[in-house]
Amino acid sequence: MKEEVKQKIIILISIFIGLGVLCILLSIYKSNNNSSPLYQFDNDNKFFSIQSTINTAINDETKNYTVTKILCKNYNETDYCFIKGYLLEFPELSDIIYDNTVSYLLILKGNTYSLEQIKQNDIEEYAKNYSDYKPLESTNILDFINYSESNKLSSYISNFINLTIFDQEKAYELLSNNEKKKIGNLSNFESSISNYQTLSSNITSFTKKDNTYTIIDSNNNTFKIIEESTMNYKIEL
């Protein structure tokens, strides 16, 4: 066999080997990154069960954590939940402390979970880039909360009232477009904040049409909550 032919055969074999190795590497990469697209958690009972579980883990009667958003990825039948919210601390001899820098990663398979506190201001960016999929080794069982619609709406109102006190910019973001048009900008909202702080989470009655709740509270206020998904809602007076 001529030397030139031998060289061509060697080159072809090298190419085939290289392609084989590349296919194997791509297969491994795909296997390690076979997670679902990021999605917003939308299950009332599990949402508030997760919130209850976090507060159980905190185990401090002077502190209460409110979950405002849960983003999830699913990998190997396991949910990776990226949780944003805020912590209220009620010291005995000083003012209430508001902390919106506390986030969590909860890994959930069935009702078994592990929980880890993370310091992430941009939870969505962190969730998008997350790829550290470790096997769930915990035997902790999620608290189960069976939330009624009335309980859920009370939570929505309480969250809004808290934010009118501690984070007015975020409270303003919870207003419907119609409400924002009515009152104008954030500065106008801040100057008329007392009108919104008369709302009560003690609900006398409510009706629902499509995704809009019309609520009458114990202070005789009538207002609306327009819900897109769990804890994703707008307020309209």
N, C-alpha and C positions, 0 to 999 in steps of 0.2 A: 504494500500500500504506500502510495506516495506521501511524502511528508506534508504536503499542502492539504491533502484530504484528511490526514490525521488531525491536523490543526483545526479544520472546519468541524470535525466530529467532536473534538474536545470543547470548542466554543459552543456548539449546540447543546452538548451535555451540561455545560456550565450554566447556560441560559435556562434550561429546564429545571436544574437544581435550584437556581435563584428564584424562579417563578414558584416552585414548590414551597420554598421557605417563606416567600412573601405571602402565599395563600394561607399557610399555617399561622403566621403572625397576624394577618387580618382576621382569621377565624378566632384567635385568642382575644384580640382586641374587641371584636364584636360580642363575644361571649361575656367579657368583663364589663361591657357598656350596654348590655341589653336591658335597660330600664325604660319604664314608660315615660312619656312626656310629662312635664311638670303640670300639675292640675290643682285647683283650689278645692279643699276638702268641703264637702257639702252633705253632711249627715248630722242632723240635730242631736240625736242621742249620743253618738260617738264624740261629736265636737265637745259637748258639755261634760261627757265622761272623761275626756282628755284633760279638760280644765280642772275637774275635781281631782284627778290623779296627780296633777302638778301641785295643787294646794295640799294634798295629803303628803306628797314628798317634801314640800317646804316645811310642813309640820311646825308651824308657828302661828299661834292665834292672833298675833299682832300684824300678820302679813296676809295679803290676799292678792292672788294673781288673776288677771282678766285676760283671756285669750281673745285677740282681735282678728287674727288670720292664721290659717293653717294651709300651707302648701305641701303637696305630696308628690313623691315618686314611688313607683312600685318596682321592686326588683326581686325576682325569685319568690313571688307570692308573699313578699314582705313590704309593708308600707314604711317609707322613710318620711316622717312628718316634720316639717320645718315650721316652728311655731313662733309667732310674733305676738306681743302683748305688753302689758305694763303691770308693775307691782305697786300696790299701795301698802305702806307701812304705817301703823297707828301706834307711835310711841306713847307711853303713859303720860309723860310730862312735856311733850313738845308737839309741834304741828305735824300733820300728816305728811309723809314723804312719798312723792310720786317718782317712779323710776321706769322709763320706757326703753331702757337699754338691755333689758333681760329677755333673752330668747332661749328656745329649747329645741333640741333634736330628740324626737321620740321615734324609736324603731318599734314597729307594731306588727305582730303576726298573729292573726286571730285576736284573742284578748290578752296575749302575753306581750310584755313590752320591756324596753330599757329606756331610760331617760337621762339626758345629758344637757346641762346648761351651757349655752354658747353666747359669746359676746359678738353679736352681728347686728349692725344698724340696718344693712341692706339684706334682709333675709331672702329676698327673691334672687338676688345675684348669687348669694351663697348656695341656695338650693339648686340653681341652674348648673353651677360648677361642681356640685358635690358628686363624688364617685367612689367614696370610701365604703363600699358595701361589705360590711362584716357580718358573719353569721350571728343570729340572735342567740345569746347564751343565757339570758336572764330567765327567771321563772316568776317574775312579778306579774300579777294579774291586774288589768285595767279596772279602775272603779267603774261600775255601771250606773249611769244616771238615765232614768226614763223621764225625759223632759216633755211637759205639755206645751201646747202653743202659748198658753198664758204665761207659764214660767219663762219661756223663750223671750216673749215680748217684754216682760219685766226686766230681763237681763239686758235687752237692747236699750231700754229706757235708762236703766241704772248706768250703763256704760256711757251713754250720751251725757247724762247729768255729771258724771265724774269728769268727763272731758271738758265740759263747760267751766269747771272749776280749775282743773290742772293743766289742760292743753287745749286752749280755745281754737287754735288753728285746726287741730284734728276734729274738734267738735263741729267747726264750720264745714269741714269736708263731708260730714254726715248729713248735711242739709240737702234736700232735693233741689233740683235746678229751679223749680218754681219758687221755692223758699228763698234761694239765693237772689233771684230776680226781684223778689219782693223787698228784701232788706238791703240789698246791695253788697258791698265788699266786706272783707273780714273786719275792718275797723268799725263799720256800722253794726256788725254782729256783736262785737265786743262791747259796744256802748249800750246795746239793748239786751245783754246777756240775761238780765234778771227775768225777762219775759219767758225765757226757755227754762230757767231754773225753778219755775213753779210747776213744771211737769212732775208727776209722781209715778213711781214704778208700781204703785198699788193700783191695779187695774179694776175698774168697776164693771166694764163690759167692753166687748169688741166684736166687730164683724169683719169678714174677709171676702174680698172679691178679687179673683185672680191672685196677684201677688201683693195686693194692697190691703193693709189692715186699717180700719177706722176704730180708734180707741177713745174711750171715755175713762179718765182716771179719777182717783178719789178727791182730787182738787177741782173736779168738774171741768177739766180741760178736755176739749175734743181735738184730736190731731191724727195724723196718718203716719204709718210706717210702711214704706215700699221696700219689699225684700227681694233681693236678687239671688242670694244663697245664704247659708248659715253665717250669721254675723256680718253679712255684706248687705247693708240696708241704708235707707235714707229717711230722714224725719221731715215732716211737713205740717206746719200749723194751719 
